[in-house]
Amino acid sequence: MNSKASSLLSFAFVILFFSSASAFNITRLLSHFPEFSTFNDYLTQTQLFQQINSRNTITVLVVNNNAIASLSGKPLDVIKKILSVHVVLDYYDVEKLTTLPKKTTVLTTLLQSSGFAVGQQGFLDVSLVNEGEIAFGSAVKGSSLNVKLVKPVVARPYNISVLEVTSTIVPPGIDQAAASPKSPPTKPVTAPAHAPAKEPVAKAPAPTDEVAGDSPIESPSSAPEADAPNADAPNVDDAAPVSSPVPSAADAAPTPTPTPSESGSSCTNVASGFLSVGVVIGLVALSVSL
């Protein structure tokens, strides 16, 4: 009997362990309520159901299909952050909320534990307003408590509580925090108003001292004839001066101007030459006569 009793006790512990490990399935619970089908679909698309099911104690603030329509068109990562604000990391049913010791209580949400919250975005304020109404709102400074409790949906004490609220709770700035930074638009560069538009500058004629070898050489067939100038050629008066071919070193040397002394010596040389010729002729004539 003792062995049988111990075996049954061990089996009971195993069953208790597995039942506590998967105490609830949020998507399965919400599938019984078609008015929350959009909320349930978002939990699946964002994979938030896995994080919710992995917890032992949780409170989910759900909104109906009409109220959650305000999230339509938002990026999925933004929707995930907003829905994470609706998951409180503790068990709160209607009875516990109505007996809160303080007028306003701060609740920690799944967004805060994810590490993506900025400032107080991962916290909620809950308070009793008017004549016992329970109101929720973001804990970000300046936010109002304008989301009211409608009714309890599911309550499994100290494991999961599902409460319906009037509308989604969107912390201020959560859209901007999720969006990737955009580069500022490039400002077009315009010229100053007083600066006139520059006209294209015509190419200047080739310098006169440029080496002839650097300029293009026309073939004889393409060169214009001397007595039939091209009709498109510019007027001589308007045309830029054409440089003459670069002279060689021998041609470029200046012709020396004879000085007076050099002129006199030249004349003396000529006279002495004539005198020598005359002497020779005279000697020849003398020899012939002898």
Backbone bond lengths (Angstrom), bond angles and torsions (degrees), N, CA, C in turn:
res aa  C-N    CA-C-N  psi(-1)  N-CA   C-N-CA  omega(-1)  CA-C   N-CA-C  phi
1 M - - - 1.473 - - 1.507 110.63 -
2 N 1.322 115.01 -37.94 1.455 117.61 -178.42 1.528 111.07 -65.72
3 S 1.345 116.24 -39.83 1.457 119.51 179.46 1.522 110.65 -65.97
4 K 1.341 116.81 -39.87 1.455 119.85 178.04 1.519 110.64 -65.62
5 A 1.301 117.19 -40.77 1.464 120.75 -179.13 1.524 110.88 -64.52
6 S 1.328 116.47 -41.76 1.467 119.55 178.99 1.522 111.37 -66.32
7 S 1.322 117.27 -36.25 1.467 120.29 178.15 1.518 111.29 -65.82
8 L 1.329 116.59 -43.03 1.464 120.22 177.62 1.519 111.69 -64.08
9 L 1.318 116.76 -37.91 1.462 120.89 179.79 1.527 110.80 -66.33
10 S 1.341 115.56 -40.51 1.467 119.65 178.18 1.526 110.68 -64.67
11 F 1.314 115.80 -41.21 1.460 119.88 179.19 1.524 111.03 -64.31
12 A 1.315 115.84 -39.64 1.467 119.60 178.70 1.520 111.24 -63.88
13 F 1.335 118.14 -38.43 1.465 121.53 177.90 1.534 111.31 -64.75
14 V 1.351 115.77 -39.53 1.472 119.60 178.74 1.525 110.16 -63.94
15 I 1.336 117.64 -45.03 1.460 121.49 178.98 1.528 109.80 -62.14
16 L 1.315 117.03 -42.04 1.462 120.87 -179.83 1.524 110.56 -64.80
17 F 1.320 116.58 -37.47 1.464 120.75 -178.85 1.532 111.04 -64.86
18 F 1.350 115.56 -48.26 1.455 119.06 -177.92 1.521 111.83 -69.88
19 S 1.315 117.30 -33.60 1.463 119.84 178.76 1.520 111.17 -68.87
20 S 1.338 116.61 -35.82 1.465 119.51 178.63 1.514 110.93 -76.23
21 A 1.361 117.22 -29.77 1.462 119.83 179.28 1.521 110.75 -67.47
22 S 1.314 118.64 -34.43 1.461 122.42 175.37 1.520 108.21 -124.15
23 A 1.337 114.36 68.98 1.466 120.10 -174.13 1.517 111.69 -67.47
24 F 1.345 118.01 -28.73 1.465 120.75 -177.82 1.522 109.00 -156.00
25 N 1.298 114.78 163.68 1.463 123.04 173.56 1.520 106.66 -131.65
26 I 1.327 116.43 109.70 1.458 120.78 -171.38 1.530 112.05 -63.92
27 T 1.315 117.81 -39.65 1.463 119.31 -178.94 1.530 111.12 -68.61
28 R 1.340 115.60 -34.32 1.463 118.65 177.99 1.521 110.70 -70.02
29 L 1.319 116.65 -37.54 1.465 119.64 177.88 1.526 111.37 -64.50
30 L 1.366 115.96 -45.03 1.466 118.85 -176.86 1.520 112.61 -74.67
31 S 1.333 117.63 -17.34 1.460 119.54 179.33 1.525 112.35 -64.62
32 H 1.318 117.44 -18.06 1.472 121.39 177.65 1.521 111.94 -81.94
33 F 1.338 117.57 -3.26 1.466 121.12 -177.21 1.530 108.32 -126.71
34 P 1.320 118.03 94.00 1.473 120.69 -177.03 1.521 113.85 -61.80
35 E 1.322 118.07 -22.50 1.477 119.54 178.92 1.526 112.25 -68.25
36 F 1.324 117.56 -12.55 1.469 121.61 178.31 1.538 111.67 -112.49
37 S 1.316 116.45 20.37 1.469 119.77 -175.02 1.535 112.14 -63.62
38 T 1.328 117.63 -37.18 1.473 119.40 179.22 1.526 110.57 -67.07
39 F 1.318 116.45 -42.66 1.467 120.70 176.55 1.525 109.92 -59.15
40 N 1.343 115.93 -43.78 1.459 120.70 -178.94 1.533 110.68 -65.14
41 D 1.334 116.90 -39.05 1.470 119.96 178.00 1.528 111.20 -63.55
42 Y 1.322 117.04 -40.48 1.463 120.43 178.41 1.525 111.71 -63.80
43 L 1.331 116.63 -35.60 1.468 119.50 176.82 1.525 110.99 -62.49
44 T 1.337 115.65 -35.74 1.463 119.57 178.80 1.520 111.35 -74.01
45 Q 1.328 117.00 -45.54 1.465 120.59 -177.59 1.528 112.14 -63.63
46 T 1.318 116.91 -37.64 1.464 120.59 -179.09 1.519 113.33 -87.87
47 Q 1.316 117.85 -3.34 1.467 123.47 -178.66 1.532 112.60 66.13
48 L 1.315 117.26 16.52 1.468 119.70 178.90 1.531 111.90 -68.92
49 F 1.333 117.19 -24.91 1.470 118.98 -178.18 1.525 110.71 -60.22
50 Q 1.340 117.78 -32.22 1.459 119.99 179.80 1.529 111.26 -65.98
51 Q 1.333 116.64 -42.25 1.469 119.45 179.18 1.523 111.30 -67.99
52 I 1.343 116.09 -35.76 1.465 119.17 179.08 1.527 110.60 -68.28
53 N 1.323 116.23 -44.45 1.465 119.43 -178.01 1.520 112.50 -68.64
54 S 1.324 117.88 -21.64 1.463 120.10 -179.21 1.531 112.47 -79.37
55 R 1.323 117.25 -7.10 1.471 121.30 -179.18 1.524 109.78 -95.89
56 N 1.308 114.31 151.72 1.474 119.81 178.16 1.515 112.21 -92.76
57 T 1.331 116.55 -26.84 1.463 121.16 -179.00 1.521 108.50 -133.10
58 I 1.328 116.60 123.62 1.458 120.07 -173.41 1.522 109.97 -156.15
59 T 1.333 116.25 154.41 1.464 122.51 172.11 1.522 107.32 -132.01
60 V 1.321 117.20 128.85 1.460 122.39 -178.25 1.518 108.59 -115.91
61 L 1.340 115.82 125.70 1.463 122.37 176.06 1.520 107.59 -97.46
62 V 1.327 116.63 108.14 1.459 120.88 -175.90 1.525 110.08 -101.96
63 V 1.332 115.39 155.85 1.472 122.35 175.05 1.516 108.11 -127.28
64 N 1.327 116.25 151.20 1.464 119.83 -177.33 1.520 110.93 -76.14
65 N 1.323 115.02 176.15 1.462 120.53 -173.92 1.521 112.85 -62.64
66 N 1.316 118.08 -34.14 1.466 120.33 179.53 1.522 111.36 -69.98
67 A 1.316 116.48 -41.40 1.464 119.97 -176.87 1.521 112.01 -71.56
68 I 1.321 116.92 -34.94 1.465 119.46 -176.92 1.527 111.90 -80.92
69 A 1.318 117.45 -4.62 1.470 120.02 178.23 1.522 111.74 -62.23
70 S 1.325 117.82 -19.00 1.469 120.78 178.75 1.526 112.21 -65.57
71 L 1.334 117.61 -18.30 1.468 120.60 179.31 1.524 112.56 -87.64
72 S 1.323 116.68 -5.92 1.460 119.86 -178.05 1.530 110.55 -62.23
73 G 1.320 116.17 134.03 1.459 121.46 179.56 1.512 114.87 92.60
74 K 1.322 117.62 -11.29 1.467 119.96 178.85 1.528 109.86 -80.35
75 P 1.336 117.09 152.54 1.469 119.30 175.99 1.526 111.18 -59.48
76 L 1.321 115.74 150.69 1.463 120.40 -176.12 1.524 112.01 -63.89
77 D 1.349 117.53 -32.78 1.462 118.24 179.45 1.519 111.24 -69.81
78 V 1.338 117.54 -30.33 1.467 120.67 176.35 1.525 109.75 -70.85
79 I 1.343 116.35 -42.64 1.467 119.86 178.02 1.527 110.51 -60.85
80 K 1.316 116.64 -39.19 1.461 119.90 179.35 1.528 111.08 -62.13
81 K 1.306 117.17 -41.80 1.467 119.65 179.82 1.528 111.13 -67.43
82 I 1.340 116.15 -40.03 1.467 118.98 179.99 1.525 110.68 -65.70
83 L 1.335 117.50 -43.48 1.462 119.40 179.01 1.524 111.58 -68.00
84 S 1.339 117.20 -28.83 1.468 119.31 177.30 1.524 111.57 -64.64
85 V 1.336 115.91 -27.12 1.474 119.48 176.74 1.527 110.20 -69.69
86 H 1.328 117.95 -22.13 1.463 121.78 -178.97 1.524 113.11 -88.18
87 V 1.330 116.63 6.56 1.472 121.06 178.67 1.530 107.46 -114.02
88 V 1.319 116.68 109.02 1.468 123.08 -178.16 1.525 108.94 -93.56
89 L 1.341 115.86 134.15 1.467 120.90 -175.18 1.526 112.14 -85.79
90 D 1.311 115.01 51.26 1.470 121.13 175.69 1.524 107.32 -168.70
91 Y 1.311 115.08 169.26 1.458 119.26 -179.08 1.527 109.69 -96.07
92 Y 1.356 115.07 121.68 1.461 120.69 177.27 1.522 108.41 -136.06
93 D 1.309 115.78 116.17 1.457 120.34 170.36 1.525 108.51 -106.80
94 V 1.325 116.80 -177.79 1.470 120.03 -175.24 1.520 110.65 -62.94
95 E 1.315 116.07 -41.15 1.480 119.65 -178.66 1.528 111.26 -61.94
96 K 1.328 116.62 -42.81 1.466 119.52 -178.49 1.527 111.36 -68.67
97 L 1.332 116.34 -35.69 1.466 119.70 -179.63 1.520 111.90 -69.34
98 T 1.287 117.23 -36.90 1.468 120.15 -178.37 1.523 112.80 -75.24
99 T 1.326 117.06 -13.06 1.472 119.91 -179.53 1.529 111.50 -113.77
100 L 1.323 116.57 26.78 1.463 118.97 178.59 1.532 109.82 -65.16
101 P 1.336 117.08 137.03 1.462 119.12 -175.67 1.528 113.25 -68.84
102 K 1.318 117.56 -30.09 1.462 119.98 -177.65 1.519 109.70 -104.36
103 K 1.337 113.84 159.05 1.456 118.96 179.43 1.528 110.35 -65.06
104 T 1.326 117.38 -42.12 1.469 122.82 177.90 1.519 108.36 -126.72
105 T 1.332 115.85 128.65 1.456 121.51 -179.20 1.530 108.65 -119.27
106 V 1.324 115.44 140.75 1.472 121.53 179.01 1.517 108.50 -95.87
107 L 1.341 115.97 129.39 1.456 122.31 -179.95 1.527 109.53 -111.95
108 T 1.329 116.70 141.01 1.463 122.10 178.01 1.520 109.21 -93.00
109 T 1.314 116.15 133.17 1.466 120.61 -176.49 1.527 111.25 -110.60
110 L 1.333 114.70 173.90 1.459 121.10 179.55 1.523 112.01 -65.65
111 L 1.337 117.76 -27.44 1.460 120.36 178.57 1.523 111.08 -63.66
112 Q 1.321 116.87 -37.89 1.458 120.40 179.52 1.527 111.51 -64.09
113 S 1.316 117.43 -39.23 1.465 120.34 -179.37 1.527 112.35 -75.29
114 S 1.339 116.84 -17.43 1.470 119.50 -179.27 1.521 112.33 -76.35
115 G 1.329 117.38 -21.23 1.455 120.90 -179.37 1.516 114.00 88.04
116 F 1.339 118.11 1.34 1.462 121.53 -179.55 1.529 112.91 -96.56
117 A 1.307 117.08 -1.27 1.463 119.76 -178.66 1.522 110.46 -75.79
118 V 1.322 115.72 143.65 1.466 122.88 176.99 1.521 107.81 -112.81
119 G 1.308 116.41 122.64 1.470 119.85 -179.01 1.515 110.98 65.99
120 Q 1.341 115.49 -124.47 1.466 121.87 -178.14 1.527 112.97 -99.39
121 Q 1.336 117.89 17.37 1.462 120.16 -177.46 1.526 112.64 -63.65
122 G 1.324 118.14 -24.75 1.462 120.68 -178.11 1.512 114.61 -87.44
123 F 1.333 117.73 11.44 1.470 121.12 -178.98 1.525 110.21 -124.85
124 L 1.346 114.64 152.13 1.464 122.29 176.28 1.519 109.83 -119.95
125 D 1.323 115.26 148.03 1.463 122.01 170.13 1.522 108.21 -103.14
126 V 1.317 117.05 135.35 1.463 122.09 175.20 1.522 107.56 -129.50
127 S 1.324 115.16 139.20 1.461 118.71 -175.72 1.526 109.73 -154.93
128 L 1.309 115.84 159.63 1.465 122.44 173.80 1.526 107.68 -91.49
129 V 1.323 115.94 123.67 1.460 120.84 -178.34 1.525 109.07 -124.01
130 N 1.336 113.83 163.50 1.464 121.13 179.64 1.530 110.53 51.73
131 E 1.311 116.92 -125.27 1.472 120.38 -178.09 1.521 110.52 -105.95
132 G 1.328 115.48 63.80 1.460 120.25 174.74 1.515 113.81 89.27
133 E 1.354 119.20 9.33 1.460 119.74 176.46 1.521 110.25 -72.94
134 I 1.315 116.04 145.37 1.460 121.76 178.69 1.536 107.53 -100.65
135 A 1.327 116.25 122.36 1.467 121.54 -176.43 1.526 109.87 -121.25
136 F 1.320 114.52 142.86 1.466 121.70 178.21 1.526 109.07 -118.23
137 G 1.327 115.42 159.31 1.459 121.24 175.67 1.520 109.77 -172.83
138 S 1.302 115.18 164.20 1.465 119.86 178.70 1.524 109.96 -68.16
139 A 1.343 115.58 147.10 1.457 120.53 178.50 1.526 112.31 -82.54
140 V 1.341 117.63 -1.38 1.460 120.39 176.80 1.521 108.95 -62.91
141 K 1.325 116.75 137.64 1.455 121.86 -176.76 1.524 110.60 -58.49
142 G 1.324 115.08 132.33 1.459 121.21 -179.60 1.512 114.07 95.03
143 S 1.341 118.45 -8.97 1.466 120.80 179.53 1.526 110.04 -77.18
144 S 1.317 115.52 154.27 1.461 120.64 -178.80 1.521 110.49 -109.33
145 L 1.324 116.00 156.31 1.466 121.99 176.76 1.529 108.34 -91.12
146 N 1.313 116.01 79.03 1.470 120.17 -174.63 1.528 113.50 -113.11
147 V 1.331 118.02 6.54 1.467 121.48 178.01 1.528 107.24 -105.19
148 K 1.334 115.60 119.13 1.468 120.21 -173.74 1.531 111.16 -103.48
149 L 1.318 114.50 152.17 1.468 120.61 175.23 1.525 108.70 -75.03
150 V 1.349 116.42 132.16 1.461 121.32 179.68 1.522 110.01 -95.85
151 K 1.351 117.13 -56.41 1.460 121.00 -177.11 1.519 109.21 -168.64
152 P 1.322 117.69 159.89 1.468 120.67 171.31 1.524 109.28 -78.80
153 V 1.330 116.24 143.76 1.465 121.49 -179.23 1.526 109.98 -108.32
154 V 1.318 117.42 -54.15 1.463 123.01 178.83 1.517 107.41 -136.82
155 A 1.325 115.92 139.72 1.462 120.39 176.36 1.516 109.32 -140.79
156 R 1.319 115.88 115.61 1.452 123.03 171.00 1.523 105.69 -121.64
157 P 1.311 115.66 95.96 1.473 120.58 -168.76 1.514 113.77 -46.08
158 Y 1.298 110.75 128.60 1.463 125.02 174.21 1.530 113.79 68.98
159 N 1.352 115.98 7.58 1.464 119.80 171.42 1.537 110.78 -114.99
160 I 1.314 115.26 -65.12 1.466 119.16 -178.70 1.511 110.35 -142.91
161 S 1.338 113.33 141.13 1.449 121.24 174.45 1.525 107.40 -132.81
162 V 1.320 115.99 128.46 1.467 121.47 178.18 1.519 107.40 -114.53
163 L 1.355 115.35 121.20 1.454 122.00 -177.76 1.521 109.60 -121.97
164 E 1.323 116.17 135.55 1.461 119.25 175.88 1.516 109.72 -89.17
165 V 1.350 116.13 135.56 1.468 122.29 176.95 1.530 108.21 -122.12
166 T 1.331 115.10 166.09 1.468 120.40 -170.82 1.532 113.47 -71.15
167 S 1.317 118.31 -34.99 1.470 120.62 -176.19 1.522 109.46 -154.86
168 T 1.312 115.00 171.64 1.469 120.30 179.71 1.533 110.24 -72.80
169 I 1.313 115.33 151.23 1.462 122.41 177.13 1.530 107.22 -105.16
170 V 1.323 115.98 111.85 1.470 121.42 -177.25 1.527 108.19 -114.76
171 P 1.325 118.16 105.64 1.466 120.14 178.69 1.522 110.95 -61.40
172 P 1.318 118.86 140.59 1.471 121.22 178.27 1.528 111.41 -59.56
173 G 1.328 115.46 135.09 1.458 121.25 176.91 1.503 115.50 84.22
174 I 1.334 118.94 0.93 1.468 119.26 -177.11 1.526 111.20 -71.14
175 D 1.342 117.34 -27.61 1.466 119.92 176.27 1.516 111.01 -69.35
176 Q 1.347 116.53 -44.75 1.460 120.35 -179.78 1.507 111.54 -66.89
177 A 1.314 117.80 -36.41 1.464 120.37 -179.18 1.508 111.47 -65.79
178 A 1.351 116.90 -29.54 1.464 119.80 -177.69 1.508 112.51 -87.36
179 A 1.351 116.81 -25.16 1.462 119.31 -177.10 1.510 110.40 -74.27
180 S 1.326 116.14 144.54 1.454 120.11 177.57 1.512 109.43 -74.24
181 P 1.331 118.39 144.70 1.455 119.91 -178.26 1.506 111.58 -65.31
182 K 1.313 116.47 138.83 1.454 122.07 179.89 1.509 109.78 -100.82
183 S 1.292 113.81 141.36 1.458 117.75 177.50 1.510 109.43 -73.14
184 P 1.346 117.69 141.38 1.457 120.00 179.88 1.513 110.74 -63.18
185 P 1.343 116.88 146.18 1.460 118.97 -179.76 1.508 111.43 -62.30
186 T 1.325 115.81 142.17 1.454 120.70 -179.60 1.514 109.86 -75.46
187 K 1.322 116.60 125.47 1.445 121.11 -179.03 1.514 108.99 -79.84
188 P 1.356 117.14 126.02 1.461 118.24 -179.37 1.511 111.33 -65.33
189 V 1.318 115.81 139.20 1.457 121.19 -179.81 1.516 108.46 -88.55
190 T 1.317 116.87 120.42 1.455 121.94 179.95 1.510 109.47 -117.59
191 A 1.329 115.35 149.38 1.457 119.98 178.56 1.516 109.55 -73.90
192 P 1.335 119.50 149.52 1.469 121.30 177.26 1.517 110.86 -55.60
193 A 1.351 114.51 149.21 1.454 119.64 -176.59 1.515 111.86 -64.72
194 H 1.358 116.99 -32.37 1.456 119.51 -175.49 1.517 112.36 -85.14
195 A 1.328 117.63 -7.46 1.462 119.22 -177.56 1.513 109.15 -86.44
196 P 1.335 119.22 115.55 1.474 120.56 -179.93 1.515 110.52 -69.27
197 A 1.299 113.36 152.62 1.469 118.48 178.80 1.518 109.27 -68.50
198 K 1.301 115.97 135.52 1.462 121.04 -178.42 1.520 110.31 -82.11
199 E 1.368 114.45 132.02 1.442 119.48 176.91 1.521 109.36 -84.25
200 P 1.317 116.61 153.48 1.471 117.70 178.47 1.517 110.83 -64.33
201 V 1.305 116.82 133.11 1.458 123.35 -177.45 1.514 108.92 -86.25
202 A 1.370 114.32 126.56 1.459 118.93 179.17 1.510 109.81 -71.55
203 K 1.313 115.26 148.32 1.450 119.39 -179.39 1.512 110.84 -69.75
204 A 1.315 117.24 134.45 1.458 122.32 179.41 1.517 109.57 -74.50
205 P 1.368 116.47 151.27 1.475 118.90 178.21 1.507 111.47 -63.77
206 A 1.281 115.80 156.81 1.463 121.05 -177.82 1.513 109.87 -62.24
207 P 1.340 119.27 140.26 1.467 121.90 -179.67 1.520 109.64 -60.71
208 T 1.389 113.80 149.25 1.466 120.38 -176.77 1.506 112.33 -69.43
209 D 1.359 116.24 -25.44 1.455 117.77 -177.35 1.514 112.39 -94.62
210 E 1.341 117.17 16.52 1.467 120.49 -177.95 1.510 109.50 -77.79
211 V 1.293 116.55 144.75 1.456 122.10 -178.02 1.508 109.05 -67.80
212 A 1.338 115.90 134.51 1.466 119.75 -175.43 1.501 111.88 -63.48
213 G 1.309 117.90 -26.11 1.469 120.47 -177.86 1.501 112.23 -68.77
214 D 1.385 119.81 -21.68 1.448 121.90 -177.73 1.511 111.85 -81.44
215 S 1.337 118.26 -18.71 1.458 120.91 -178.10 1.504 109.36 -86.93
216 P 1.355 116.82 148.78 1.468 119.07 -179.51 1.513 110.65 -64.88
217 I 1.345 115.81 142.54 1.465 122.29 -178.57 1.509 107.98 -103.45
218 E 1.319 115.49 126.21 1.457 120.09 179.66 1.510 108.96 -85.23
219 S 1.323 115.71 147.44 1.458 120.59 176.99 1.509 109.45 -75.96
220 P 1.341 120.05 154.25 1.469 121.52 -179.26 1.510 112.84 -57.03
221 S 1.342 117.21 -31.28 1.456 118.12 -177.79 1.508 112.00 -70.63
222 S 1.367 117.05 -29.71 1.454 119.84 -178.42 1.508 112.94 -91.81
223 A 1.386 118.81 -7.57 1.459 120.57 -178.92 1.508 109.59 -75.08
224 P 1.353 119.86 138.76 1.469 122.51 -179.03 1.513 110.09 -72.22
225 E 1.362 116.09 145.98 1.450 122.09 177.64 1.515 109.78 -70.97
226 A 1.361 116.01 154.82 1.469 121.10 -175.66 1.501 111.51 -70.72
227 D 1.366 117.25 -38.20 1.456 118.83 -176.43 1.521 112.42 -92.72
228 A 1.353 118.11 2.33 1.472 120.46 177.75 1.504 109.19 -135.42
229 P 1.336 116.93 77.49 1.471 119.44 -179.69 1.513 111.67 -65.87
230 N 1.310 115.32 152.44 1.464 121.88 179.92 1.514 110.12 -64.86
231 A 1.344 116.37 136.02 1.462 119.59 -179.01 1.497 112.04 -67.34
232 D 1.352 117.78 -25.98 1.459 120.44 -178.90 1.500 112.66 -86.20
233 A 1.325 117.76 -4.90 1.465 119.97 -178.12 1.508 109.26 -69.59
234 P 1.342 119.36 144.94 1.473 121.62 -178.22 1.511 110.47 -69.93
235 N 1.343 115.38 157.55 1.458 122.85 175.83 1.505 110.09 -58.47
236 V 1.330 115.62 152.13 1.457 120.33 179.13 1.514 110.33 -65.40
237 D 1.348 114.94 -34.12 1.471 117.85 -178.77 1.515 111.25 -70.19
238 D 1.343 116.29 -33.61 1.456 118.86 -176.10 1.506 112.69 -91.30
239 A 1.340 117.39 -19.94 1.461 119.42 -174.35 1.508 110.72 -73.89
240 A 1.333 114.21 151.59 1.459 119.35 176.80 1.512 108.98 -72.20
241 P 1.305 118.22 148.57 1.475 120.35 -178.47 1.511 110.45 -61.84
242 V 1.322 114.42 135.60 1.462 120.90 -179.43 1.504 107.70 -91.60
243 S 1.263 116.81 130.84 1.461 120.38 -178.20 1.512 109.72 -76.00
244 S 1.316 116.08 141.27 1.463 121.70 176.40 1.502 109.47 -77.66
245 P 1.325 116.32 159.31 1.476 117.51 -179.90 1.507 110.59 -59.16
246 V 1.315 114.56 146.49 1.459 119.73 -178.17 1.510 108.49 -69.27
247 P 1.346 120.04 121.60 1.465 121.45 -178.65 1.510 110.60 -70.87
248 S 1.362 113.59 157.46 1.458 118.42 176.19 1.501 110.12 -76.23
249 A 1.321 115.28 171.10 1.453 119.26 -176.30 1.510 111.49 -64.77
250 A 1.362 116.32 -35.35 1.472 118.81 -179.20 1.503 111.18 -70.07
251 D 1.378 115.31 -41.76 1.461 118.52 -179.74 1.495 111.91 -72.44
252 A 1.323 116.84 -29.71 1.449 119.54 -175.62 1.499 112.32 -76.68
253 A 1.366 119.02 -15.21 1.471 120.41 -178.26 1.505 109.53 -69.01
254 P 1.326 119.80 131.60 1.476 122.72 -177.74 1.519 110.19 -70.46
255 T 1.385 115.55 145.73 1.473 121.96 177.83 1.504 109.71 -75.61
256 P 1.331 118.83 122.15 1.471 119.93 -175.89 1.519 110.24 -70.26
257 T 1.315 114.84 139.10 1.481 122.31 178.19 1.516 108.12 -89.63
258 P 1.353 118.16 125.23 1.480 119.78 -176.76 1.502 110.90 -67.80
259 T 1.314 115.01 136.94 1.474 121.89 175.44 1.515 109.37 -82.32
260 P 1.367 120.68 165.04 1.462 122.83 -179.67 1.506 112.82 -57.53
261 S 1.329 118.05 -39.42 1.466 120.01 179.85 1.506 111.67 -64.79
262 E 1.398 114.17 -39.62 1.449 118.17 178.96 1.513 110.64 -66.55
263 S 1.346 119.42 -33.51 1.474 122.67 179.07 1.515 110.49 -68.70
264 G 1.338 117.15 -40.16 1.464 120.47 -179.73 1.506 112.81 -65.18
265 S 1.318 114.51 -42.69 1.465 118.66 179.67 1.501 111.07 -64.55
266 S 1.352 116.21 -34.17 1.459 119.14 178.40 1.516 110.38 -64.91
267 C 1.339 117.32 -41.80 1.473 121.04 179.11 1.521 111.18 -65.08
268 T 1.331 116.76 -40.76 1.466 120.98 179.14 1.509 110.90 -61.74
269 N 1.319 115.42 -42.92 1.470 119.67 179.08 1.520 111.30 -61.57
270 V 1.344 116.59 -39.79 1.472 120.18 179.96 1.520 110.69 -66.06
271 A 1.357 116.36 -42.86 1.480 120.90 -178.47 1.530 111.16 -64.88
272 S 1.341 114.76 -42.59 1.468 117.52 179.12 1.517 111.44 -65.00
273 G 1.283 116.20 -30.73 1.462 119.60 178.02 1.515 110.26 -66.91
274 F 1.333 117.36 -46.72 1.475 120.87 178.20 1.529 111.13 -61.52
275 L 1.338 117.75 -37.97 1.466 121.71 179.97 1.530 110.89 -64.17
276 S 1.315 114.43 -42.49 1.476 118.74 178.90 1.507 110.80 -62.00
277 V 1.339 116.97 -41.53 1.468 120.51 179.58 1.519 110.23 -63.88
278 G 1.330 116.67 -40.60 1.471 120.51 -179.66 1.517 112.16 -64.47
279 V 1.336 116.62 -39.70 1.462 120.78 178.71 1.504 109.90 -64.10
280 V 1.308 117.24 -42.40 1.465 121.15 -179.54 1.512 109.53 -63.06
281 I 1.336 118.62 -43.50 1.471 121.73 -178.82 1.534 109.96 -63.94
282 G 1.320 113.81 -40.26 1.452 117.17 -179.93 1.527 113.14 -63.91
283 L 1.302 116.67 -42.31 1.466 120.98 178.16 1.511 111.16 -63.10
284 V 1.340 115.47 -39.62 1.459 119.26 -179.92 1.524 109.72 -65.13
285 A 1.302 116.92 -42.00 1.498 120.27 -179.21 1.526 110.09 -66.03
286 L 1.290 118.56 -38.63 1.457 121.96 179.80 1.513 111.78 -64.33
287 S 1.338 114.17 -42.08 1.445 118.47 -179.87 1.513 111.69 -65.65
288 V 1.325 117.55 -34.88 1.454 121.57 -179.71 1.525 108.84 -68.79
289 S 1.319 116.41 -40.00 1.468 119.02 -177.05 1.525 110.35 -69.14
290 L 1.273 121.41 -32.63 1.441 123.12 177.87 1.518 109.58 -71.99
